[in-house]
Amino acid sequence: MSAVRVGHEDELEEYAEAAAECTRCRLAQGRTQVVFGAGNPRADLLFVGEAPGFHEDRQGLPFVGQAGKLLEKLLAGIGMSRADVYIANVLKCRPPGNRDPQPDEIEACESHLFRQIELIEPAVVATLGNFATKLLSGKPLGITRVHGQEQKTTIGGRSVLLYPLYHPAAALYTPAMLSVLEADFARLPALLGHTHEPPAQPEAAPALTLVGAAAAAEQLGLF
């Protein structure tokens, strides 16, 4: 990562405004609004999820549901917050019923994500779940096989370190997955070239409640 970063905040904001009017695929017909992304426009760490869910579609921000709250706790565990990172999704519009993205929808939307990466210039791109990992790695391997294994790649014309992670929603469905996520997140400071000293008396891990049928309809599985 170079010592001097070129700011592209204005370009990113202008691109977000243009993307808000996107009608490239069928998802434009059912969305409440485009969920472009949010966070630090100069972040060294960019998270990429799958698609907006119910709450994201309503609020216009990524990861604001239960999975987002867990993401914030995982970040806090390594001394970071949402203000330090940028968060986006492969798709910018919510699929009906939170179904899986279709290949033509991904193809129509992927250039938005690539442009975000070009403008933000992250050092590490952390993919959350299968769809983001397969798209950005260009490989068919699922998240179960590659989580926690960084790899150098080129995305949107930029060389980055790709770091696949389970989606936080995985821990909502399967609480035992939390320890795996915590272990993989613990490596992020080193990948970013940072140091992180764990607190002398760490707080107990947050209690998780299994996602029920109604809540599950508003969350993405992604694992």
N, C-alpha and C positions, 0 to 999 in steps of 0.2 A: 504494500500500500504506500503510495507516495505521501511525502510529508505535507505537500500543499494540495488542498482540495479546492476545486473550482465550484463556486456556488451556482446552482441552477434552480433556485427556489422559484423565481418568476416563471421560468419555462415550465416547471412542474405544475405550478398553479394554473397556467394557461392551458396546459395539456389536460388537466383535470376538468376544467370548464368545457373544453371541447368534447371530452369523453362523456360528459354528463348528457350529451345529446345523441349518443351512439345508438344506432338502430341496425347494426350489422347482423343481428340474429334474432330469433323468435323471442328471446327472453325480454327484449325491450317492451313487448306487449303486456307483460304481466307484472313488471317491477313497480315498486313505489318510487324508487330512485336508484341511480347508479351509485354503487359503493366503490369509489375509486381507490381509496387507501388513506392512511393517516399516520402521522408521526413526525419524526425529525427528518427534514428533507436532506440533511447531510449525514444521516446515520451510517455507521460502519456495518451495522447489522440490519438486514432486511428479512422479515418473516413473510412467507408466502403460504397461504392456506388454499382451500378449494374454491369456495364460493360463499356469498353472503347467506346468512340464515334469516329467520323471521325477524329477529330484533335488529339485525344489521340493515335489512331492507327498510325497516321503519325509521331508523335513526340516521342512516346514511354513513355509518362508521363501521369498520371491520372489528370483529371479535368483541362485541359488547354484551354477549350472553354469558352463560355459565362457563363455556370454554374460554371466553375472554378473561373472565375473572381468574380462572386457574392459570392462564398464561401470565397474568400480572403477578401472581404469587410465585410462579417459577422464575420470573425475571427478578423479583425481589430477592429470591434465594441466591442469586449470583450478583447482587448489588446493583441491579439495573431496574429501569422502569420503562413504561411506554414512551416517555419523553425522550429516551435514549435511542429508540429504535424506530423503524418504519414497518408498518404492517399492511399487507395487501393480499389479494386473492388472485387465483388463476382467472376466475370469472368475476366480472364486476356487477352482475345482476343475479338475483336469487332465482334458482331453478324452481319450478312449481313443486310444492311439497317437499322441498329440499332433496329432490332426486339427484342422482349422479349427473355430472355434466356430460353432454353428448359430444362426440368427436368434432362435429361441425361447429358447435358452440365454442369449444376450446380454440379451434382454428380461427374463428372470427375474432376472438378476444385476446389471443396471446400477444399480439403486437402491442397492446396497451401495457401489458406487464413488462415486455422487453424494453419499451420506452421508459418506463419507470426506473428500471434498473440502470439504464444509460444515464438518466438525469440524477439519480440519487448517488450513484457510484459507490455502492457498498463493498466492503471487503469480504463479508461473509453473507451468503444467502441461505437462510435456514428454511427448508421446505417442511411443511406440516402435513403429513399424510401422503397417501398414494398418488393422487392426481398431480399435485405440485411436484412431487419427487420424480415421477416418470416423465412429465413434460420437460422439466429443466435439466434433468440428467440425460435425456434422450435415450434412456434405457428402459427395458420392460420390467426390471427387477422391482418387486414390491417393497414397501417400507419395512416389513418384518425382517428382510434380509440385509437391508442397507442402513438402518437407523444408526446414528452415532458414528458413521464412517465418512469422514470428510473426503472430498475429491475436488481437484482443480478442474475447472471447465470454463468455457466461454459462453456467456449469455448476453444476447443483445449487443454483440461486438465488444463485450467487456470481460476480461479475465477475472473470475471470482472463485472463492472457495465455497463449494456447495456442501451443505451440512444437513442431511435428512434427519427428521425427527418425527416421532409419532405425533399425531394431532392431539392437543389437550383433551378433545372430546373422548379420546380412547380411555382416559382415566376416569371420565364420568360414567362410562359404561362398565369399565373394569378397573376398580380402585387399585388393584395390585399393580396396574401399569404405572402408577404414580412414581414408584421408586425407579423405574426404567427412565422415565422422563427426567426426573431429578438428576440421575447420573449423566444422562446425555447433555442436559443443560449445564451441568457443572464444568464441562469442557469448553464451553463457549468463551469465557474470558481468555483462556490460553490461545484459542484460535484467533481471537481478535487482537492478540498481542498485549492483553491486559493482565493484571494480577488481581486476584480476589482472595482476601482472607476471610474465611467463614467466621461468623460471630462466635464469641467465646461461649455463649449460652444460646444456641439456636432455638428458635421457637418450634414448638411441635408442628408436625406436618398438618395442614388443614384437613379437617374431616370432610369426607366427600359422601354425598348421597347419590345412590344409583339413579340414573335418569329413568323416570317413569315413561309410560307409553305416550302421555300427552306432551311431556317436555321433550321427549325424543323426537317428536315430529318437528320441533323447532331447532334441533341441533343436527350437525353433520357428523356421521360416524367416522369416516376417513381413516379406518385402520383395518 
